[in-house]
Amino acid sequence: MNKPITPVLAAGGATATAERGAATAMPGIRVASSAAAPAVAAPAPAVAAPAARAGHGSPGADALAAALAQFDAAADDLDLDEGVRQTLRAPHRELTVRFPVRLDDGHVRVFTGYRVQHNVARGPAKGGLRYHPSTDLDEVRALAMWMTWKCALVNVPFGGAKGGVTCDPRAMSPREIEALTRRFATELEVLIGPDSDIPAPDVGTNAQTMAWIMDTVSMHRGYSVPGVVTGKPVAIGGSNGRADATGQGVVYTIEEAAGRRLGIPLAGATAAVQGFGNVGEATARLLHQAGVRVVAITDIGGGVYREEGLDVPFLRRLMQERGTLVGAPGTEPVDNEHLFGLDVDVLVLAALEGQITAANAGKVRARILAEGANGPTTPDADPILHDNGVVVVPDILCNAGGVIVSYLEWVQNRESLFWTPKIINGRLREAILTAVAAVWERADANGIDPRRAAHAIAVQRVAEATALRGLYP
Ligand code: NAD
């Protein structure tokens, strides 16, 4: 029997820091996110005028300002037509949904979720779903734009999208997360589908989340629709290699940067990794397997350091059993600021946006900074890193392994023909190394840094597709 809805809103409205701008939508129902946006928001003026907020807004506003600054630089480099520039600068389509979920204690709480399709000129929209307390529309807009460039850079036939729900999955039970996911998937059904928009895992979501979305959509259609998401478990149509794909791609790009830019082999190098989730754990483990001495790892709960190198497979088991790395035997504690300043060959950022800024970029001593996360370095940090000789492997290249194998998963779902890990890994390697070669070549030819080169290549491809398709009607 359903329990009654009981009032849970704290006096004055907002209930926690995670619930920025919370407000009551109806009596007795808690709203878990910013509330005022219309259900389908037109591109807000903020999108057209980001500079005023750069560096001073919410994490989402800062991420959007960074994404737009990177786009503007590429548009200038390409001398982009003004009409195309305006088209590519604004998200194509945005959906905001608010939906109730019954919590384990019987209360009903209203969550806010988003899906933004930035651009679909090159194919269906593609991008992850994030469950995080600070997820907001601006963050999703930024991440959607980065997805457009990433898909174009590695030449997969997708546009860019992103989505998310403002929530703290770490504070929710598996049943609550499943209920939230199934309802969010239902709300998203106006947009998602194998031919239109294909979500995948991101921060706070994983293969199980994708399985629930695939099942929900399949229940509504009356038949299995595996191609509606990627990053599913292999048992229900997922691809071999997808779970490790982003980390594997990060390692391939690091290996190339080490070989091409520094002339050093991967084996015997040292590394530090921020983040131990989908991307960070796989990257650390694959670096360890490749003979790299991973000396430090941090996650949201703290970090571990060991000069002789960490036993990454052991830490993975510890994480699965205890949910934290902190206090692992034989390790010393380390925080992010120490990790950023470690004297290592490779620093991998695999957590969130805005980690390396003008304030701490000067402390980075690593020779290679690999952006496993999206937007971990702010634009004002880039020149400092460049002047200090740090080789930055930019996010849209570094972490593109995930979307490459997502593309292969989508193709396998369409064909109902599945490939071996060897075939998948070979295609991943070829696709990402082709993009790496194009980026370094462009950077050298134009005397620009790899991020600027990567954006120029990607924006040029999307601009070409946009121009070829022309204006409708
Ligand atoms: P995840 O939720 O699986 O892992 C995030 C990790 O970051 C966790 O270990 C968490 O503890 C850690 N973290 C959070 N805050 C931290 C802090 N302040 N200090 C240190 N660690 C912190 O997420 P994920 O899927 O691994 O995504 C990480 C990044 O990679 C995001 O930027 C995401 O957009 C990007 N990315 C993910 C994929 C993918 O396939 N999952 C693909 C491309 C890019």
Boltz pocket constraint, residues with backbone or C-beta under 6 A from the ligand:
constraints:
  - pocket:
      binder: B
      contacts: [[A, 201], [A, 202], [A, 203], [A, 204], [A, 205], [A, 242], [A, 246], [A, 274], [A, 275], [A, 276], [A, 277], [A, 278], [A, 279], [A, 280], [A, 298], [A, 299], [A, 300], [A, 301], [A, 302], [A, 336], [A, 350], [A, 351], [A, 352], [A, 353], [A, 372], [A, 373], [A, 374], [A, 375], [A, 399], [A, 400], [A, 402], [A, 403]]
      max_distance: 6.0
